[in-house]
């Protein structure tokens, strides 16, 4: 299911503003003890933080890394997630002329970065138990959908009762594809003309590690 809400106001001010707006679209999940918000670092954490606070539910992170085409890193040829989940877009790899050794090099580099972030953001704190729960996966926007797709794949192994993907903005075509993979997809703005996530924000600076850690260190909503 795709929920589409289009506002006549200007684009989102920043990620916090987008998170508060997104939370209003997720009000059916407020205050439920079976709901967890999982934000995709780094940019998804400020959005997910606002969603979790508004819904009064726990916040955690799921580390994902895009696998960028070597000569055009903004173009995703796949993605990886914590727990070993891997998605490769064979069509993009073939069309971009990426060789198998190049894929392996990018994959190894991103696995190292994923491990670094896992240690930095989580430390000794174990992941939340997702079995039988409704998991709301939050990012600051979707472009190709590679990272969200691998996040869904990774979550399925944890046996959640329901996976909800919630983002402020996504291209219509990408959202349609992802809607068939998640149990629900909630998107504030489905864009027919999409040049990048940043075009829908007035302020879209890079979220750094310190910001992510500070938000995750805020008092948590769960009692696990």
ZAROKE-610805 format. One line per 4 residues: their letters; for each residue x, y negated, z negated of N, C-alpha, C. Coordinates in steps of 0.1 Angstrom, whole numbers, plus 2048, in hexadecimal, padded with zeros to 3 digits. Layout:
a = X,Y,Z,X,Y,Z,X,Y,Z; ...
***
This chain:
xxxx = 809,80C,800,800,800,800,809,7F4,800; 806,7EA,808,80D,7DD,809,804,7D2,804; 808,7CC,7F9,801,7C0,7F4,807,7B4,7F9; 800,7AB,800,805,7A0,807,7FE,793,801
xxxx = 806,78A,7FC,801,77E,7F6,809,773,7FC; 802,76A,804,809,75F,80B,805,752,805; 80E,74A,800,80C,73D,7FA,80F,732,803; 808,727,802,80B,71B,80A,816,713,805
xxxx = 81B,716,7F8,825,70E,7F2,833,711,7F9; 83D,708,7F6,84A,70A,7FC,850,718,7F7; 85B,71C,7FD,861,728,7F9,864,729,7EA; 868,734,7E5,86B,736,7D7,876,72C,7D3
xxxx = 875,726,7C7,880,71D,7C3,88D,725,7C0; 88C,730,7B9,898,738,7B6,893,746,7B2; 89C,74E,7AE,898,75C,7AB,88F,75D,79F; 891,755,795,888,755,789,87A,751,78D
xxxx = 879,747,795,86B,743,79A,865,74E,7A2; 86C,755,7AA,867,760,7B2,863,76C,7A9; 86A,76E,79E,867,778,795,85A,776,78E; 858,769,78A,84C,766,783,840,767,78C
xxxx = 841,763,799,836,765,7A2,834,773,7A5; 83E,77B,7A6,83D,78A,7A9,835,790,79D; 839,78C,791,832,792,785,823,791,785; 81E,786,78B,810,783,78B,809,78E,795
xxxx = 811,792,79F,80B,79C,7A8,80C,7AA,7A2; 812,7AC,796,814,7B9,790,80D,7B9,782; 803,7B1,780,7FD,7AF,773,7F6,7BC,76E; 7F3,7C5,778,7EC,7D1,774,7F5,7DA,76B
xxxx = 803,7D8,76C,80C,7E0,765,811,7D9,757; 80B,7CE,754,80F,7C7,748,80C,7CF,73B; 815,7CF,732,813,7D5,725,812,7E4,724; 815,7EA,72F,813,7F9,72F,820,800,72A
xxxx = 81F,80A,722,82B,810,71C,831,81A,725; 82B,81C,731,831,826,73B,837,81F,747; 839,812,746,83F,80A,751,84D,805,74E; 856,806,757,863,801,756,867,7F9,763
xxxx = 86D,7EE,761,872,7E6,76D,881,7EA,76F; 884,7EE,77B,892,7F0,77F,896,7E6,789; 8A0,7DD,786,8A4,7D3,78F,8B1,7D7,797; 8B2,7D3,7A3,8BD,7D7,7AB,8C8,7CB,7AB
xxxx = 8D3,7CD,7A4,8DD,7C3,7A3,8E4,7C0,7B1; 8E8,7B4,7B3,8E8,7AA,7A8,8DB,7A1,7A9; 8D8,79D,7B5,8CD,793,7B7,8C0,797,7B2; 8BD,7A4,7B0,8B0,7A8,7AC,8AE,7A7,79D
xxxx = 8B9,7A5,795,8B8,7A5,787,8B1,799,782; 8B4,78C,786,8AC,781,782,89E,782,785; 89A,788,790,88C,78A,794,886,795,78B; 88D,7A0,789,888,7AB,781,887,7A6,772
xxxx = 890,79E,76D,88F,799,760,882,792,75D; 87E,789,766,872,781,765,866,78B,765; 866,795,76E,85B,79E,76F,859,7A6,762; 865,7AB,75D,864,7B3,751,85F,7AB,745
xxxx = 864,79E,744,85F,796,739,850,793,73A; 84C,790,746,83E,78D,748,835,799,745; 839,7A4,749,831,7B1,747,833,7B7,73A; 83D,7B2,732,840,7B8,725,844,7C7,726
xxxx = 84D,7CA,72F,851,7D7,731,861,7D7,731; 867,7E3,730,876,7E4,730,87C,7E0,73D; 888,7DB,73D,890,7D8,749,89D,7E0,748; 8A0,7E6,754,8AD,7ED,755,8B1,7EA,764
xxxx = 8BD,7EF,767,8C2,7ED,775,8C4,7FB,77C; 8C3,7FB,789,8C7,806,791,8D1,800,79B; 8DE,805,79A,8E8,800,7A2,8E8,806,7B0; 8E7,7FD,7BA,8E7,801,7C8,8F1,7F9,7CF
xxxx = 8F7,7FF,7DA,900,7F7,7E2,8FD,7FA,7F1; 8FD,7EF,7F8,8FB,7EF,806,908,7F4,80D; 907,7FC,817,913,800,81F,912,7F8,82B; 91B,7EE,82C,91B,7E4,837,923,7E9,843
xxxx = 91F,7E6,84F,926,7E9,85B,934,7E2,85A; 93F,7E8,85C,94C,7E2,859,94F,7D5,860; 94B,7D3,86C,94D,7C6,873,942,7BC,871; 937,7C0,86A,92C,7B8,868,925,7BC,85B
xxxx = 92C,7BA,84F,928,7BF,843,919,7BC,83E; 913,7B1,844,906,7AE,840,8FC,7B8,845; 900,7BF,850,8F7,7C9,856,8F9,7D7,84F; 8EE,7DC,849,8EF,7E8,841,8EE,7F4,84B
xxxx = 8F8,7FD,848,8F8,80A,84F,8F4,815,846; 8F0,811,839,8EC,81B,82F,8ED,815,821; 8EC,81D,817,8ED,818,809,8EF,824,800; 8F4,821,7F4,8F6,82B,7EA,8F0,826,7DD
xxxx = 8ED,82F,7D4,8E7,82B,7C7,8ED,834,7BC; 8EC,82F,7AF,8F0,837,7A4,8EA,844,7A4; 8F2,84E,7A0,8ED,85C,7A0,8F1,864,7AD; 8F7,85D,7B6,8FC,864,7C2,8F3,863,7CE
xxxx = 8E8,85C,7CE,8DF,85B,7D9,8E6,853,7E5; 8E4,859,7F1,8EB,853,7FD,8E1,853,808; 8E0,847,80F,8D8,846,81B,8E1,840,826; 8E1,847,831,8E9,842,83D,8DF,840,849
xxxx = 8E0,834,84F,8D8,831,85A,8E0,835,867; 8DD,841,86B,8E5,846,876,8E4,83E,883; 8D8,838,885,8D6,830,891,8DE,824,891; 8DF,81D,886,8E7,811,885,8F6,814,886
xxxx = 8FA,81F,880,908,824,881,90C,826,88F; 903,82D,896,906,830,8A4,906,824,8AD; 8FC,81B,8AB,8FB,80F,8B4,906,805,8B1; 90B,805,8A4,916,7FB,8A1,923,801,8A4
xxxx = 924,80E,8A8,930,814,8AC,939,817,8A0; 934,819,894,93B,81C,888,940,82B,888; 94D,82D,886,953,83A,886,951,841,879; 952,84E,879,951,855,86C,95B,851,862
xxxx = 968,84F,866,972,84A,85C,96E,83D,856; 968,834,85E,964,827,859,958,828,84F; 94F,831,852,944,834,848,94A,839,83B; 953,842,83B,959,847,82F,960,83C,827
xxxx = 967,833,82E,96F,828,828,965,81F,821; 95A,81B,828,950,812,821,94A,819,816; 946,826,817,940,82E,80D,948,82E,800; 955,831,802,95E,832,7F7,960,824,7EF
xxxx = 961,81A,7F7,962,80C,7F1,955,809,7E9; 94A,80C,7EF,93D,808,7E8,93B,811,7DC; 93F,81E,7DC,93E,826,7D1,946,821,7C5; 952,81C,7C8,95A,816,7BE,954,80A,7B7
xxxx = 94E,801,7C0,947,7F5,7BB,93A,7F9,7B3; 933,803,7B7,928,808,7B0,92C,80D,7A2; 937,814,7A1,93B,819,794,93F,80E,78B; 946,804,791,94A,7F8,789,93E,7F1,783
xxxx = 934,7EF,78B,928,7E8,787,920,7F0,77C; 920,7FD,77F,919,806,775,91F,805,767; 92D,805,767,934,804,75A,932,7F6,754; 932,7EC,75C,931,7DE,758,924,7DA,752
xxxx = 919,7DE,75A,90C,7DB,756,906,7E4,74B; 909,7F0,74C,903,7FA,743,90B,7FD,736; 919,7FD,738,921,801,72D,91E,80F,728; 91C,810,71B,919,81D,715,90A,820,714
xxxx = 902,816,719,8F4,817,718,8EE,821,722; 8E7,82C,71E,8E2,835,728,8D7,82F,730; 8D4,834,73C,8C8,830,744,8BB,833,73C; 8B1,82B,73F,8A4,82E,739,89E,83B,73F
xxxx = 896,842,737,890,84E,73C,884,84A,745; 885,84F,751,87B,84B,75B,870,856,75D; 872,862,758,869,86D,75B,85B,86A,757; 851,86B,760,843,869,75D,83F,85A,75B
xxxx = 848,851,75F,845,843,75D,843,83C,76B; 83D,830,76A,83C,828,776,848,81F,776; 84F,820,781,85C,818,783,859,80D,78D; 85B,800,789,85A,7F5,792,868,7F1,797
xxxx = 86B,7F3,7A3,879,7F0,7A9,878,7E2,7AE; 881,7D9,7A9,880,7CB,7AC,88D,7C6,7B3; 88C,7BF,7BE,897,7B8,7C4,893,7AA,7C7; 89D,7A1,7CC,899,794,7CF,894,792,7DD
xxxx = 894,79D,7E5,88F,79E,7F2,894,7AA,7F9; 88E,7AD,804,892,7B9,80C,895,7B4,81A; 8A0,7B9,820,8A3,7B6,82E,8A2,7C3,836; 8AC,7CB,837,8AB,7D7,83E,8A4,7E2,836
xxxx = 8A4,7E1,829,89D,7EB,821,8A6,7F7,81D; 8B3,7F6,821,8BC,802,81E,8BE,804,80F; 8C0,7F9,807,8C3,7FB,7F9,8B6,7FF,7F1; 8AB,7FA,7F5,89E,7FE,7EF,89B,80D,7F2
xxxx = 89E,811,7FF,89B,81F,802,8A4,828,7FA; 8B1,825,7F8,8B9,82E,7F1,8B5,82E,7E2; 8B0,822,7DD,8AC,821,7CF,8A0,82B,7CD; 897,82B,7D7,88B,834,7D6,890,843,7D6
xxxx = 899,846,7DE,89F,854,7DF,8A5,857,7D1; 8AD,84E,7CC,8B3,851,7BF,8A9,853,7B4; 89E,84B,7B4,894,84C,7A9,88C,859,7AA; 88A,85E,7B5,882,86A,7B7,887,875,7AE
xxxx = 895,876,7AD,89B,881,7A5,898,87F,796; 894,873,792,891,871,784,882,874,780; 87B,878,78A,86D,87C,789,863,872,783; 864,865,788,85A,85B,783,84C,85F,788
xxxx = 842,85A,780,834,85D,785,831,854,791; 837,848,792,833,83F,79C,83F,835,79F; 842,833,7AB,84C,829,7AF,845,81D,7B6; 847,811,7B0,842,805,7B6,84D,7FC,7BA
xxxx = 84E,7F9,7C7,858,7EF,7CC,852,7E1,7CC; 859,7D8,7C5,853,7CA,7C4,85E,7C0,7C8; 85B,7B8,7D2,865,7AE,7D6,85D,7A1,7DA; 864,796,7DA,85E,789,7DE,85B,789,7ED
xxxx = 865,78E,7F5,864,78D,803,86A,798,80B; 865,79B,816,86A,7A6,81F,865,7A4,82D; 86C,7A9,837,866,7A9,845,85B,7B3,845; 851,7AF,84D,845,7B8,84E,849,7C6,853
xxxx = 852,7C7,85C,856,7D4,862,85D,7DD,857; 866,7D7,84F,86D,7DE,845,863,7E2,83A; 85A,7D9,836,851,7DC,82B,847,7E8,82F; 844,7E8,83C,83B,7F3,841,842,801,840
xxxx = 84F,801,843,856,80E,842,858,812,833; 85B,809,82B,85D,80C,81D,850,810,815; 845,80A,81A,838,80D,813,835,81C,814; 83A,823,81E,838,831,81F,841,839,816
xxxx = 84B,833,810,855,83A,807,851,838,7F8; 84D,82C,7F5,849,829,7E7,83A,82C,7E5; 836,82D,7D8,828,82F,7D5,820,822,7D7; 827,817,7D6,821,80A,7D8,82B,800,7DB
xxxx = 829,7F7,7E4,832,7EC,7E8,82A,7DF,7E6; 830,7D6,7DD,82A,7C9,7DA,834,7BE,7DF; 82F,7B6,7E8,837,7AC,7EE,82F,79F,7EF; 835,794,7EA,82E,787,7EA,82D,782,7F9
xxxx = 838,783,800,838,77D,80E,83D,787,818; 835,78C,821,839,795,82C,83C,78C,837; 849,78B,83B,84D,782,846,84E,788,853; 847,781,85D,848,785,86B,855,781,871
xxxx = 85A,775,86D,866,770,872,870,76F,866; 87A,778,866,883,77A,85B,891,778,85F; 898,76E,85A,8A6,76C,85C,8AF,770,851; 8A9,772,845,8B0,776,83A,8A9,773,82D
xxxx = 8AC,779,822,8A4,777,816,8A6,769,811; 8B2,763,813,8B5,756,80E,8AC,74B,813; 8A7,74D,81F,89F,742,825,892,73F,81D; 88E,749,814,881,747,80D,884,741,7FF
xxxx = 890,73D,7FC,893,737,7EF,899,729,7F1; 896,720,7E8,89C,713,7E8,8AA,714,7E2; 8AC,71C,7D8,8B9,71F,7D2,8BB,72E,7D2; 8C6,731,7D9,8C9,73F,7DA,8D8,742,7D9
xxxx = 8DE,73D,7CD,8EC,73F,7CB,8EE,74E,7C7; 8FB,752,7C8,8FE,760,7C5,8FD,763,7B6; 8F6,76D,7B3,8F5,771,7A5,902,779,7A1; 909,775,796,916,77B,793,914,785,787
xxxx = 91F,78C,785,91F,797,77A,91B,791,76D; 920,785,769,91D,780,75C,90E,77D,75A; 908,778,765,8F9,776,764,8F1,783,762; 8F5,78D,76A,8EF,79A,768,8F0,79F,75A
xxxx = 8FC,79F,755,8FE,7A4,747,8F6,79C,73D; 8F6,78E,73F,8EF,786,735,8E0,789,735; 8DA,78B,741,8CC,78F,742,8C9,79C,73C; 8D2,7A6,73E,8D0,7B3,739,8D2,7B4,72A
xxxx = 8D9,7AA,724,8DB,7A9,716,8D0,7A3,70E; 8C6,79D,716,8BB,797,70F,8B3,7A2,708; 8AC,79E,6FD,8A4,7A8,6F6,89B,7B0,6FF; 89B,7BD,6FE,894,7C6,707,886,7C8,702
xxxx = 87D,7CB,70C,86F,7CC,709,86B,7DA,704; 875,7E4,705,871,7F2,702,874,7F5,6F4; 870,800,6F0,872,805,6E2,878,813,6E3; 87F,817,6EF,884,824,6F1,88F,827,6E7
***
